[in-house]
Amino acid sequence: MDGWVHRRDLIDPKALKALSQRSDGLGALQLASQLASMAALGWGIDRLWGSWWGVPVFLMQGVLLWGFGYAGQHELIHRTVFRARWANDWTAYLAGFLRFFPSDYSRAWHFVHHRHTKDPLRDSELIGTTPLTLGRYVEFLLGFDYLWWRWRILLRVARARRTEPYFSDAEFKPLVVEARIHLALYALVALLSVAFGTWAAVICWIGPLIVTTSFYRAYIAAEHYGRPQIPDIILNSRTTHANWFLRWLMWNMPYHTEHHLFPGVPFHKLGALSRALRTGGNPAMQANVIARNHLAVNWQILRGLMRGDPLAQLR
C-alpha cells in the first residue's frame, strides 16, 4: 500500500517521489510531542482529580488519545512515519493498544478500505451497513457503542472466529494471536491496578477515551460520510479545512483526499502535496471541494438526514 497510487495523471512522478520521502526526525518530533503531552496531561489529571480544574484536562487527554490512537496509528500502519519498518510497527502496536484496536488487524482492515473506497460490497468500512437515518447518526456521534464494538471484535478474533469476508484464513491466523496478546496485556493492566490499588488506568486513559468518543466520531464522519458511493477518490473522499492544532493532533489527516490518492506520502508532506495538486487550476481536483470545517460537515449531514437527502444517508 505504501507505493500504491490511485491517480498517476495528477502529479509529476519526480515530484511525487520527493514528497514520498520519510523523515525519522519529523516522525520522532510528532510522536514525542504527542506522547509528552499525554504524559503531562495524565500528571495533571492525577494532581487535579476531584477539582473542576481537572475537567478540561481530562477532556483534553481524551482528545489527545484519539489523535494518537486513531490518526497516529493510521499513519504508522501505512509505515510512512519512520524509515524503519520496525519503528512504525512497534509504535503502531502502542497506539492500537490504547484504543483497543490491534494494529495488524487495523492494517489489514484499513487497506481493504483503501482498495475499495466507498464500494458498499467490498469496502471494509461499509460491508453490512444500511443507509443512515437521523437516529442512527446521532447514536454514532454519541459513541456509546465504541467500547462494546471494539471488545466484541477483539473477543471474537481471539476465539478464532472469522466473519470478515475480505480476510483469508492465512491472513486471519496471525490476527488471532495478536488479539490474544492484547487480551493478556489488558488483563495484566487490570491485575496491576488491583494490586497497587490505583485507578490511574481508568482516570488517565480509559475514562478520557470513552468520554471523548464523540470527538473522534465527528472527525471521522467528515472523511467520507455523505459522499457518493463511486470509485472516484476525488469525489468520494473529503478534505477539510483545519487549524494548526487539529492538523498536529490528527497527523495532517484533514488532507484526506490527498492521502487516499497517494497513501505513500508521509503525514508531514500532505500539505505540500495538497498545494501541488490544487495549484494551477488542476481540472480534476476542482471537483474536490474542501469543506469549511468538521462541525460544518456534520451539520450538513444532519440537515440532509432531516430533509431525507439520499446523499446524506451514505456512509
Residue frames as qw, qx, qy, qz and C-alpha x, y, z in Angstrom:
[[0.000, 0.884, 0.468, 0.000, 0.00, 0.00, 0.00],
 [0.373, -0.669, 0.063, 0.640, 2.93, 2.36, 0.60],
 [0.201, -0.249, 0.533, 0.783, 3.73, 2.60, -3.11],
 [0.250, 0.549, 0.783, 0.151, 0.13, 2.38, -4.28],
 [0.022, 0.224, -0.097, -0.970, -1.07, 5.36, -6.35],
 [0.426, 0.531, 0.667, -0.304, -4.72, 5.98, -7.14],
 [0.499, 0.844, 0.192, -0.040, -4.22, 8.56, -9.91],
 [0.693, -0.180, 0.257, 0.649, -0.97, 8.81, -11.86],
 [0.354, 0.594, 0.380, 0.615, -2.13, 11.72, -14.02],
 [0.256, -0.926, -0.273, -0.058, -2.32, 14.34, -11.25],
 [0.341, -0.879, 0.298, 0.146, 1.33, 14.97, -10.41],
 [0.514, 0.665, -0.542, 0.011, 4.77, 14.58, -11.94],
 [0.932, -0.156, -0.313, 0.097, 6.40, 11.28, -10.83],
 [0.535, 0.268, -0.393, 0.698, 9.58, 13.05, -9.74],
 [0.254, -0.483, 0.195, -0.815, 7.62, 15.48, -7.59],
 [0.853, -0.352, -0.149, -0.357, 5.68, 12.60, -6.07],
 [0.837, 0.046, -0.408, 0.362, 8.91, 10.74, -5.30],
 [0.231, 0.374, -0.365, 0.821, 10.28, 13.80, -3.49],
 [0.511, -0.430, 0.095, -0.738, 7.08, 14.17, -1.49],
 [0.919, -0.194, -0.283, -0.194, 7.16, 10.49, -0.52],
 [0.495, 0.365, -0.612, 0.498, 10.45, 10.70, 1.39],
 [0.677, -0.624, -0.390, 0.030, 10.12, 9.68, 5.03],
 [0.142, 0.676, -0.385, 0.612, 11.77, 11.67, 7.82],
 [0.629, -0.274, -0.656, 0.315, 12.78, 9.97, 11.06],
 [0.207, -0.006, -0.336, 0.919, 13.33, 13.39, 12.63],
 [0.389, -0.168, -0.117, -0.898, 9.89, 14.77, 11.81],
 [0.706, -0.256, -0.609, -0.254, 8.28, 11.47, 12.71],
 [0.541, -0.186, -0.618, 0.539, 10.04, 11.39, 16.08],
 [0.006, -0.068, 0.203, -0.977, 9.13, 15.02, 16.76],
 [0.560, -0.249, -0.329, -0.718, 5.45, 14.38, 16.05],
 [0.740, -0.252, -0.624, 0.002, 5.40, 11.23, 18.15],
 [0.448, -0.086, -0.530, 0.714, 7.38, 12.71, 21.06],
 [0.154, -0.182, 0.079, -0.968, 5.24, 15.85, 21.18],
 [0.673, -0.301, -0.351, -0.577, 2.05, 13.82, 21.47],
 [0.747, -0.215, -0.595, 0.205, 3.37, 11.28, 23.97],
 [0.308, 0.027, -0.419, 0.854, 4.87, 14.04, 26.12],
 [0.347, -0.264, -0.063, -0.898, 1.59, 15.97, 26.01],
 [0.762, -0.313, -0.468, -0.319, -0.36, 12.88, 27.12],
 [0.635, -0.122, -0.571, 0.506, 2.11, 12.24, 29.94],
 [0.074, 0.124, -0.260, 0.955, 1.80, 15.85, 31.11],
 [0.543, -0.285, -0.210, -0.762, -1.99, 15.73, 30.96],
 [0.763, -0.241, -0.600, 0.000, -2.00, 12.42, 32.84],
 [0.416, -0.057, -0.501, 0.757, 0.04, 14.08, 35.59],
 [0.195, -0.186, 0.039, -0.962, -2.40, 16.99, 35.56],
 [0.680, -0.318, -0.465, -0.470, -5.40, 14.67, 35.91],
 [0.683, -0.215, -0.611, 0.337, -3.78, 12.97, 38.88],
 [0.259, -0.016, -0.355, 0.898, -2.99, 16.30, 40.57],
 [0.286, -0.064, -0.018, -0.956, -6.36, 17.91, 39.86],
 [0.380, -0.270, -0.851, -0.241, -8.63, 14.90, 40.33],
 [0.270, -0.583, -0.683, 0.348, -11.71, 15.90, 42.31],
 [0.056, -0.552, -0.082, 0.828, -11.43, 19.52, 41.23],
 [0.557, 0.741, 0.313, -0.207, -13.36, 21.28, 38.45],
 [0.082, 0.806, -0.468, -0.353, -9.98, 22.34, 37.06],
 [0.406, -0.238, 0.861, 0.193, -9.40, 18.70, 36.22],
 [0.657, 0.509, 0.504, -0.234, -12.36, 18.51, 33.81],
 [0.508, 0.810, -0.185, -0.226, -10.76, 20.33, 30.83],
 [0.083, -0.604, 0.788, 0.092, -7.52, 18.43, 31.42],
 [0.584, 0.065, 0.796, -0.147, -9.47, 15.14, 31.45],
 [0.661, 0.656, 0.290, -0.222, -11.21, 16.03, 28.18],
 [0.286, 0.826, -0.441, -0.203, -8.01, 17.20, 26.52],
 [0.340, -0.385, 0.857, 0.044, -6.40, 13.90, 27.43],
 [0.673, 0.331, 0.648, -0.137, -9.19, 12.05, 25.67],
 [0.529, 0.821, -0.024, -0.214, -8.82, 14.17, 22.55],
 [0.047, 0.732, -0.668, -0.129, -5.06, 13.53, 22.51],
 [0.539, -0.130, 0.831, -0.049, -5.60, 9.81, 23.00],
 [0.698, 0.563, 0.424, -0.128, -7.80, 9.81, 19.91],
 [0.325, 0.873, -0.301, -0.205, -5.30, 11.89, 17.97],
 [0.085, -0.557, 0.823, 0.072, -2.50, 9.42, 18.66],
 [0.549, 0.023, 0.818, -0.169, -4.64, 6.28, 18.86],
 [0.667, 0.595, 0.425, -0.140, -6.57, 6.89, 15.66],
 [0.461, 0.874, -0.142, -0.066, -4.62, 9.25, 13.41],
 [0.170, -0.714, 0.677, 0.045, -1.20, 8.23, 14.72],
 [0.654, -0.046, 0.755, 0.000, -1.95, 4.54, 14.35],
 [0.688, 0.664, 0.262, -0.133, -3.34, 5.23, 10.90],
 [0.311, 0.863, -0.393, -0.066, -0.09, 6.80, 9.72],
 [0.336, -0.546, 0.767, -0.035, 2.01, 4.16, 11.43],
 [0.758, 0.149, 0.633, -0.059, 0.19, 1.23, 9.82],
 [0.642, 0.766, 0.012, -0.036, 0.94, 2.86, 6.46],
 [0.813, -0.241, 0.136, 0.512, 4.60, 2.73, 7.60],
 [0.418, 0.715, 0.128, 0.545, 5.25, 6.29, 6.42],
 [0.391, -0.919, 0.009, -0.049, 6.20, 7.88, 9.76],
 [0.455, -0.677, 0.534, 0.223, 9.67, 6.33, 10.08],
 [0.442, 0.556, -0.632, -0.310, 12.06, 4.84, 7.56],
 [0.047, 0.208, -0.968, 0.135, 12.47, 1.62, 9.54],
 [0.572, -0.270, -0.609, -0.478, 9.54, -0.77, 9.30],
 [0.525, -0.290, -0.725, 0.338, 10.00, -2.00, 12.88],
 [0.090, -0.107, -0.327, 0.934, 9.76, 1.56, 14.27],
 [0.448, -0.117, -0.286, -0.839, 6.42, 2.09, 12.53],
 [0.644, -0.217, -0.697, -0.231, 5.08, -1.29, 13.59],
 [0.458, -0.239, -0.687, 0.512, 6.02, -1.19, 17.28],
 [0.071, 0.088, 0.226, -0.968, 4.72, 2.35, 17.72],
 [0.527, -0.132, -0.444, -0.713, 1.51, 1.32, 15.94],
 [0.547, -0.246, -0.794, 0.099, 1.14, -1.53, 18.45],
 [0.178, -0.215, -0.517, 0.809, 1.16, 1.03, 21.26],
 [0.303, 0.045, -0.105, -0.946, -1.42, 3.23, 19.52],
 [0.588, -0.147, -0.650, -0.458, -3.67, 0.25, 18.80],
 [0.426, -0.221, -0.782, 0.397, -3.37, -0.95, 22.38],
 [0.003, -0.153, -0.359, 0.921, -4.51, 2.43, 23.70],
 [0.499, 0.136, -0.059, -0.854, -7.69, 2.47, 21.60],
 [0.654, 0.035, 0.706, -0.270, -8.45, -1.27, 21.77],
 [0.758, 0.609, -0.005, -0.233, -7.82, -1.75, 18.04],
 [0.758, -0.310, 0.445, 0.363, -4.91, -4.19, 17.46],
 [0.043, 0.700, -0.358, -0.616, -2.52, -2.82, 14.88],
 [0.140, -0.143, 0.871, 0.449, -2.17, -5.76, 12.49],
 [0.235, 0.562, 0.791, -0.056, -5.94, -6.19, 12.36],
 [0.127, 0.824, 0.156, -0.529, -6.30, -2.45, 11.80],
 [0.052, -0.507, 0.584, 0.631, -3.79, -2.54, 8.92],
 [0.165, 0.131, 0.922, 0.324, -5.47, -5.45, 7.14],
 [0.156, 0.699, 0.665, -0.214, -8.93, -3.94, 7.64],
 [0.041, 0.800, 0.003, -0.598, -7.86, -0.44, 6.61],
 [0.121, -0.350, 0.671, 0.642, -6.08, -1.50, 3.42],
 [0.211, 0.433, 0.855, 0.191, -9.30, -3.14, 2.21],
 [0.089, 0.847, 0.362, -0.379, -10.94, 0.25, 2.70],
 [0.075, -0.655, 0.365, 0.657, -8.22, 1.89, 0.59],
 [0.187, -0.062, 0.842, 0.502, -8.50, -0.61, -2.24],
 [0.054, -0.484, -0.802, -0.346, -12.31, -0.44, -2.42],
 [0.024, -0.207, -0.351, 0.913, -13.18, 3.00, -1.03],
 [0.447, 0.257, 0.168, -0.840, -16.94, 3.62, -0.95],
 [0.493, 0.043, -0.760, -0.423, -17.80, 0.32, -2.63],
 [0.643, -0.350, 0.274, -0.623, -20.67, -0.89, -0.41],
 [0.981, 0.014, -0.124, -0.151, -19.99, -4.52, -1.29],
 [0.846, 0.202, -0.281, 0.406, -16.20, -4.50, -0.77],
 [0.072, 0.649, -0.346, 0.674, -15.17, -1.53, 1.41],
 [0.475, -0.145, -0.780, 0.381, -14.41, -2.92, 4.89],
 [0.032, 0.105, 0.408, -0.906, -15.99, 0.18, 6.44],
 [0.502, 0.088, -0.139, -0.849, -19.27, -0.30, 4.56],
 [0.427, -0.026, -0.875, -0.226, -19.93, -4.05, 4.35],
 [0.320, -0.405, -0.832, 0.202, -23.14, -4.86, 6.17],
 [0.001, 0.288, 0.311, -0.906, -24.13, -1.25, 6.81],
 [0.194, 0.685, 0.692, 0.120, -27.51, 0.19, 5.97],
 [0.155, 0.642, 0.165, 0.732, -28.41, 3.71, 4.86],
 [0.192, -0.042, -0.514, 0.835, -28.08, 6.24, 7.65],
 [0.236, -0.772, -0.528, -0.264, -31.09, 7.56, 9.50],
 [0.085, -0.772, 0.186, -0.602, -31.11, 10.61, 11.72],
 [0.777, -0.572, 0.136, -0.225, -31.39, 8.46, 14.84],
 [0.950, -0.011, 0.016, 0.313, -28.54, 6.17, 13.85],
 [0.479, 0.595, -0.141, 0.630, -26.30, 9.10, 13.04],
 [0.355, -0.763, 0.209, -0.498, -26.96, 10.71, 16.40],
 [0.922, -0.367, 0.123, -0.008, -26.16, 7.36, 18.07],
 [0.818, 0.319, -0.057, 0.475, -22.97, 7.19, 16.02],
 [0.174, 0.727, -0.193, 0.635, -21.91, 10.68, 17.09],
 [0.626, -0.680, 0.172, -0.340, -22.62, 9.97, 20.77],
 [0.437, 0.530, -0.713, 0.143, -20.27, 6.99, 20.51],
 [0.654, -0.429, 0.449, -0.432, -21.68, 4.95, 23.38],
 [0.982, 0.124, 0.068, -0.125, -21.19, 1.78, 21.37],
 [0.397, 0.751, -0.526, 0.043, -17.43, 2.16, 20.72],
 [0.226, -0.490, 0.810, -0.232, -16.01, 0.02, 23.51],
 [0.776, 0.102, 0.546, -0.300, -18.65, -2.67, 23.06],
 [0.758, 0.627, -0.092, -0.156, -18.00, -2.75, 19.30],
 [0.292, 0.706, -0.637, 0.105, -14.23, -2.99, 19.71],
 [0.372, -0.358, 0.804, -0.296, -14.31, -5.57, 22.51],
 [0.851, 0.242, 0.336, -0.323, -16.84, -7.71, 20.65],
 [0.711, 0.635, -0.301, -0.028, -14.47, -7.91, 17.67],
 [0.030, 0.653, -0.715, 0.250, -11.44, -8.43, 19.91],
 [0.601, -0.196, 0.696, -0.340, -13.06, -11.33, 21.77],
 [0.873, 0.392, 0.160, -0.243, -14.39, -12.89, 18.57],
 [0.556, 0.688, -0.463, 0.054, -11.00, -12.77, 16.87],
 [0.194, -0.542, 0.759, -0.304, -9.32, -14.16, 20.00],
 [0.743, 0.022, 0.601, -0.294, -11.70, -17.14, 19.72],
 [0.207, -0.206, 0.787, 0.544, -10.53, -17.57, 16.09],
 [0.413, 0.607, 0.670, -0.108, -13.97, -16.83, 14.66],
 [0.167, -0.181, 0.391, 0.887, -13.60, -15.16, 11.26],
 [0.368, 0.679, 0.597, -0.214, -16.62, -13.32, 9.88],
 [0.096, 0.741, -0.233, -0.622, -14.74, -10.81, 7.71],
 [0.849, 0.444, 0.286, -0.017, -15.24, -11.85, 4.05],
 [0.440, 0.859, -0.248, 0.089, -12.12, -9.98, 2.95],
 [0.265, -0.659, 0.698, -0.092, -9.64, -11.93, 5.13],
 [0.764, 0.189, -0.603, -0.127, -8.33, -15.32, 4.06],
 [0.876, -0.457, -0.148, 0.029, -7.65, -17.98, 6.69],
 [0.750, 0.103, -0.152, 0.635, -3.91, -17.40, 6.27],
 [0.097, 0.556, -0.063, 0.823, -4.32, -13.64, 6.79],
 [0.588, -0.634, -0.117, -0.488, -6.58, -14.15, 9.78],
 [0.867, -0.206, -0.393, 0.226, -4.43, -16.61, 11.72],
 [0.475, 0.106, -0.345, 0.802, -1.79, -14.10, 12.99],
 [0.255, -0.488, -0.032, -0.834, -4.59, -11.71, 13.93],
 [0.795, -0.456, -0.361, -0.173, -5.88, -14.32, 16.38],
 [0.719, -0.121, -0.349, 0.589, -2.51, -14.39, 18.15],
 [0.150, 0.333, -0.086, 0.927, -2.43, -10.60, 18.21],
 [0.521, -0.546, -0.217, -0.619, -5.91, -10.41, 19.78],
 [0.837, -0.390, -0.368, 0.106, -4.94, -12.91, 22.48],
 [0.545, 0.064, -0.272, 0.791, -1.80, -10.92, 23.31],
 [0.136, -0.456, -0.035, -0.879, -3.91, -7.78, 23.66],
 [0.711, -0.528, -0.297, -0.357, -6.35, -9.51, 25.99],
 [0.799, -0.224, -0.361, 0.426, -3.46, -10.78, 28.12],
 [0.337, 0.206, -0.169, 0.903, -1.99, -7.26, 28.33],
 [0.376, -0.523, -0.137, -0.752, -5.35, -5.73, 29.30],
 [0.818, -0.450, -0.356, -0.052, -5.72, -8.38, 31.98],
 [0.660, -0.028, -0.312, 0.682, -2.22, -7.52, 33.24],
 [0.007, 0.406, -0.048, 0.913, -3.18, -3.82, 33.47],
 [0.637, -0.532, -0.242, -0.503, -6.27, -4.78, 35.47],
 [0.849, -0.298, -0.365, 0.241, -4.29, -7.03, 37.82],
 [0.484, 0.125, -0.244, 0.831, -1.62, -4.39, 38.40],
 [0.223, -0.511, -0.075, -0.827, -4.29, -1.78, 39.07],
 [0.776, -0.514, -0.267, -0.250, -5.87, -4.00, 41.71],
 [0.811, -0.122, -0.330, 0.467, -2.52, -4.98, 43.20],
 [0.360, 0.103, -0.182, 0.909, -1.42, -1.36, 43.59],
 [0.056, -0.679, -0.621, 0.388, -4.87, -0.03, 44.44],
 [0.074, -0.382, 0.177, 0.904, -4.82, 2.57, 41.68],
 [0.513, 0.666, 0.510, -0.180, -7.42, 3.94, 39.30],
 [0.130, -0.597, 0.364, 0.703, -4.77, 5.57, 37.10],
 [0.205, 0.062, 0.824, 0.524, -5.61, 3.45, 34.03],
 [0.102, 0.686, 0.720, 0.024, -9.27, 4.48, 34.29],
 [0.042, -0.899, -0.234, 0.367, -8.89, 8.19, 35.01],
 [0.143, -0.683, 0.405, 0.591, -5.90, 8.86, 32.75],
 [0.056, -0.189, 0.829, 0.524, -6.65, 6.52, 29.84],
 [0.033, 0.355, 0.912, 0.204, -9.92, 4.59, 29.55],
 [0.030, 0.717, 0.541, -0.438, -12.20, 7.25, 31.02],
 [0.058, 0.625, -0.181, -0.757, -10.95, 10.14, 28.86],
 [0.029, -0.092, 0.819, 0.566, -11.07, 7.93, 25.77],
 [0.048, 0.492, 0.869, 0.021, -14.70, 6.94, 26.37],
 [0.020, 0.737, 0.390, -0.551, -15.92, 10.43, 27.24],
 [0.099, 0.652, -0.278, -0.699, -14.43, 12.00, 24.10],
 [0.472, 0.160, 0.814, 0.297, -15.56, 9.34, 21.62],
 [0.362, 0.820, 0.412, -0.161, -17.94, 11.91, 20.11],
 [0.006, -0.823, 0.345, 0.452, -14.95, 14.00, 19.06],
 [0.314, -0.252, 0.837, 0.370, -13.47, 11.00, 17.22],
 [0.417, 0.463, 0.780, 0.064, -16.76, 10.07, 15.57],
 [0.262, 0.898, 0.186, -0.300, -17.48, 13.64, 14.40],
 [0.112, -0.690, 0.538, 0.471, -13.98, 13.83, 13.00],
 [0.322, -0.091, 0.877, 0.346, -14.07, 10.59, 11.00],
 [0.450, 0.634, 0.603, -0.178, -17.53, 11.35, 9.63],
 [0.215, 0.855, -0.116, -0.458, -16.02, 14.20, 7.63],
 [0.297, -0.410, 0.740, 0.442, -13.70, 11.86, 5.74],
 [0.010, -0.041, -0.859, -0.510, -16.29, 10.05, 3.60],
 [0.167, 0.511, 0.781, -0.317, -19.81, 10.36, 5.01],
 [0.323, 0.778, 0.280, -0.460, -22.27, 11.96, 2.62],
 [0.089, 0.563, -0.589, -0.573, -20.01, 11.42, -0.39],
 [0.821, 0.284, -0.179, -0.461, -21.19, 9.35, -3.36],
 [0.759, -0.247, 0.601, 0.034, -20.52, 5.61, -3.43],
 [0.747, 0.660, -0.078, -0.005, -18.45, 5.66, -6.60],
 [0.895, -0.101, 0.003, 0.435, -14.82, 4.59, -7.23],
 [0.382, 0.687, -0.047, 0.617, -13.52, 8.11, -7.92],
 [0.556, -0.333, -0.445, 0.618, -11.44, 9.16, -4.88],
 [0.119, 0.133, 0.018, 0.984, -11.70, 12.84, -5.79],
 [0.455, -0.363, -0.302, -0.755, -15.48, 12.63, -5.46],
 [0.756, -0.397, -0.501, -0.142, -15.93, 10.00, -2.73],
 [0.633, -0.289, -0.384, 0.607, -13.47, 11.49, -0.21],
 [0.077, -0.948, -0.195, -0.241, -13.41, 14.84, 1.55],
 [0.514, 0.108, -0.303, 0.795, -10.57, 17.18, 2.54],
 [0.313, -0.854, -0.411, -0.059, -11.49, 19.58, 5.34],
 [0.155, 0.728, -0.258, 0.616, -10.01, 22.90, 6.43],
 [0.761, -0.531, -0.323, 0.188, -8.39, 22.64, 9.85],
 [0.119, -0.946, 0.266, -0.145, -6.31, 24.89, 12.08],
 [0.340, 0.592, -0.702, 0.202, -2.72, 24.09, 13.01],
 [0.423, -0.336, 0.709, -0.453, -3.72, 22.36, 16.24],
 [0.870, 0.173, 0.306, -0.345, -6.13, 19.93, 14.60],
 [0.722, 0.581, -0.375, -0.033, -3.62, 19.20, 11.84],
 [0.077, 0.538, -0.772, 0.329, -0.98, 18.42, 14.50],
 [0.613, -0.161, 0.592, -0.497, -3.43, 16.41, 16.58],
 [0.863, 0.292, 0.336, -0.239, -4.68, 14.33, 13.64],
 [0.582, -0.256, 0.603, 0.483, -1.33, 13.92, 11.85],
 [0.134, 0.368, -0.404, -0.827, -2.47, 16.05, 8.89],
 [0.213, 0.253, 0.934, 0.136, -5.32, 13.66, 8.13],
 [0.345, 0.675, 0.322, -0.567, -7.72, 16.54, 7.33],
 [0.296, 0.549, -0.549, -0.557, -5.96, 16.29, 3.94],
 [0.693, -0.019, 0.694, -0.193, -7.93, 13.10, 3.44],
 [0.776, 0.604, 0.085, -0.159, -8.48, 13.13, -0.31],
 [0.279, 0.787, -0.550, 0.011, -4.76, 13.69, -0.83],
 [0.408, -0.406, 0.800, -0.168, -3.97, 10.76, 1.45],
 [0.794, 0.237, 0.526, -0.192, -6.30, 8.43, -0.43],
 [0.642, 0.745, -0.140, -0.115, -4.87, 9.48, -3.77],
 [0.545, 0.559, -0.543, 0.308, -1.26, 8.92, -2.65],
 [0.789, -0.596, -0.064, -0.135, -1.16, 6.88, 0.60],
 [0.848, 0.005, -0.150, 0.508, 2.62, 6.56, 0.40],
 [0.179, 0.650, -0.130, 0.727, 3.13, 10.28, 1.08],
 [0.424, -0.230, -0.670, 0.564, 4.02, 10.77, 4.77],
 [0.165, -0.810, -0.543, 0.149, 1.83, 12.90, 7.02],
 [0.299, -0.675, -0.011, 0.674, 4.27, 15.82, 7.17],
 [0.159, -0.149, 0.543, 0.811, 4.17, 16.24, 3.36],
 [0.199, 0.568, 0.795, 0.076, 0.40, 16.13, 2.88],
 [0.065, 0.844, 0.199, -0.494, 0.07, 19.92, 2.99],
 [0.069, -0.544, 0.534, 0.643, 2.71, 20.28, 0.29],
 [0.214, 0.169, 0.904, 0.328, 1.02, 17.52, -1.71],
 [0.193, 0.734, 0.612, -0.221, -2.30, 19.33, -1.46],
 [0.057, 0.803, -0.106, -0.583, -0.77, 22.56, -2.74],
 [0.150, -0.314, 0.756, 0.554, 0.94, 20.72, -5.59],
 [0.209, 0.360, 0.892, 0.177, -2.32, 19.07, -6.64],
 [0.100, 0.794, 0.566, -0.198, -4.52, 22.12, -6.33],
 [0.073, -0.699, 0.160, 0.693, -2.35, 24.94, -7.72],
 [0.044, -0.240, 0.681, 0.690, -2.52, 25.78, -11.39],
 [0.636, 0.218, 0.034, -0.739, -6.23, 25.04, -11.66],
 [0.033, -0.121, 0.982, 0.144, -5.90, 21.28, -11.97],
 [0.552, -0.100, -0.316, -0.765, -9.29, 20.46, -13.55],
 [0.622, -0.168, -0.764, -0.034, -9.56, 17.04, -11.89],
 [0.339, -0.191, -0.646, 0.657, -9.03, 18.42, -8.37],
 [0.215, -0.150, -0.009, -0.965, -11.56, 21.22, -8.88],
 [0.639, -0.310, -0.544, -0.447, -14.29, 18.64, -8.34],
 [0.624, -0.307, -0.609, 0.381, -12.98, 18.03, -4.82],
 [0.165, -0.792, -0.029, -0.587, -14.40, 20.91, -2.79],
 [0.372, 0.099, -0.678, 0.626, -12.62, 21.50, 0.52],
 [0.417, -0.701, -0.569, -0.104, -15.09, 21.54, 3.40],
 [0.080, -0.835, 0.117, -0.531, -15.12, 24.59, 5.69],
 [0.141, -0.469, 0.739, -0.463, -14.58, 22.65, 8.93],
 [0.197, -0.048, -0.979, 0.031, -15.55, 19.39, 10.61],
 [0.208, 0.369, 0.640, -0.641, -18.51, 20.83, 12.51],
 [0.435, 0.428, -0.164, -0.775, -19.90, 22.26, 9.28],
 [0.353, 0.165, -0.852, -0.349, -19.66, 18.85, 7.59],
 [0.069, -0.218, -0.930, 0.287, -21.52, 17.12, 10.41],
 [0.292, 0.448, 0.363, -0.763, -24.17, 19.83, 10.44],
 [0.420, 0.348, -0.485, -0.684, -24.56, 19.43, 6.66],
 [0.277, -0.005, -0.953, -0.121, -25.04, 15.66, 7.08],
 [0.056, 0.331, 0.773, -0.538, -27.54, 16.13, 9.92],
 [0.371, 0.444, 0.067, -0.813, -29.54, 18.67, 7.93],
 [0.396, 0.247, -0.709, -0.530, -29.53, 16.35, 4.94],
 [0.162, -0.141, -0.969, 0.121, -30.82, 13.47, 7.07],
 [0.198, 0.417, 0.546, -0.700, -33.59, 15.69, 8.46],
 [0.444, 0.469, -0.181, -0.742, -34.59, 16.57, 4.88],
 [0.868, 0.181, 0.450, -0.107, -34.36, 12.97, 3.69],
 [0.346, 0.779, -0.446, -0.272, -31.46, 13.73, 1.33],
 [0.994, 0.094, -0.049, 0.012, -30.29, 10.40, -0.20],
 [0.556, 0.574, -0.411, 0.437, -26.64, 11.58, -0.35],
 [0.278, -0.625, 0.471, -0.557, -26.62, 12.34, 3.38],
 [0.906, -0.225, 0.192, -0.303, -27.70, 8.76, 4.04],
 [0.863, 0.366, -0.297, 0.182, -24.44, 7.39, 2.58],
 [0.708, -0.643, 0.147, 0.252, -21.67, 6.43, 4.99]]
